[in-house]
Amino acid sequence: MTDLNHPLTDDVQLRPATPDDAASLAEALTRSRAYMKRWEPVRPEVFYTPQGQARRLAGLLADRDAGRAMPWVLADADDRVVGAMTLASIELGPFRNARLGYWVDIDRAGQGLATAAVGRVCEDARDRLGLHRVEAGTVVDNAASQRVLAKSGFEVIGTAPRYLHIDGEWRDHRLFQRILHDGPPRR
Ligand SMILES: CC(C)(COP(=O)(O)OP(=O)(O)OC[C@H]1O[C@@H](n2cnc3c(N)ncnc32)[C@H](O)[C@@H]1OP(=O)(O)O)[C@@H](O)C(=O)NCCC(=O)NCCS
């Protein structure tokens, strides 16, 4: 275990995503596809295959290497993926901001995993990435996701009409932010 791995429960840890997660990601996303449909963009069929996830991971890991993203997975005791957290659009300078996205496998929903993982991601964003702010947006009626953000110290900053194309339509979103610290930008 590296210091980038964070135990969330007795049998689930948050750890950086690797190229080896592609098949396990495809399995979890396929298992949870119907459950996530309302809150997700319409995906091409290849998205649910190991090949599609391998391509997606390669892009995310290239963004990580360029300092633009940080992708994690939630992995169970057998190292099977049961969720994911991604900080994307990382920007430094005076903004020091990232956008947070996440999902949890249908078989593990309602166990506090998302809330625990969002807390750890925000700690890493502040302490390791030197960010000042994390933002997230949820479809206005995604009550579970909004509850996760509220429990994790995020505040509502507004509602954006027709913000993202989700489940086939441009959906209004509630926008959230969490300010991570009040110190000056790290040099
Ligand atoms: C949103 C999601 C990540 C939550 O993951 P999770 O591990 O189940 O979250 P947690 O267990 O940490 O917390 C969920 C909270 O939402 C609450 N909740 C769940 N369904 C709810 C509903 N329909 N209405 C109101 N609250 C709800 C739970 O009771 C819990 O709150 P509590 O601890 O106060 O009881 C998961 O449901 C998911 O992956 N959804 C599909 C994808 C998605 O919506 N991603 C986010 C896009 S912004």
The ligand as an ORCA input file, in Angstrom:
! r2SCAN-3c Opt
* xyz 0 1
  C     -24.559      9.303     -5.772
  C     -23.753      8.067     -5.366
  C     -22.306      8.257     -5.772
  C     -23.843      7.930     -3.837
  O     -22.968      6.870     -3.432
  P     -23.154      6.139     -2.018
  O     -21.907      5.427     -1.696
  O     -24.421      5.388     -2.043
  O     -23.310      7.426     -1.057
  P     -23.328      7.447      0.550
  O     -23.769      6.119      1.054
  O     -22.011      7.987      1.010
  O     -24.421      8.562      0.861
  C     -25.655      8.579      0.173
  C     -26.615      9.507      0.912
  O     -27.700      9.808      0.040
  C     -28.907      9.413      0.653
  N     -29.813      9.018     -0.409
  C     -29.719      7.941     -1.213
  N     -30.746      7.924     -2.089
  C     -31.474      9.045     -1.824
  C     -32.660      9.577     -2.373
  N     -33.280      9.000     -3.406
  N     -33.139     10.731     -1.838
  C     -32.526     11.343     -0.813
  N     -31.365     10.874     -0.259
  C     -30.877      9.728     -0.756
  C     -28.529      8.294      1.587
  O     -29.512      8.079      2.576
  C     -27.219      8.850      2.141
  O     -27.442      9.881      3.072
  P     -27.428      9.621      4.672
  O     -26.062      9.096      5.026
  O     -27.719     10.960      5.275
  O     -28.482      8.587      4.966
  C     -24.322      6.778     -5.988
  O     -25.692      6.707     -5.670
  C     -24.163      6.714     -7.496
  O     -23.134      6.277     -7.984
  N     -25.183      7.169     -8.243
  C     -25.160      7.080     -9.713
  C     -24.107      8.000    -10.342
  C     -24.190      9.418     -9.819
  O     -25.267      9.947     -9.522
  N     -23.006     10.049     -9.689
  C     -22.919     11.422     -9.263
  C     -23.163     12.335    -10.404
  S     -23.140     14.019     -9.839
*
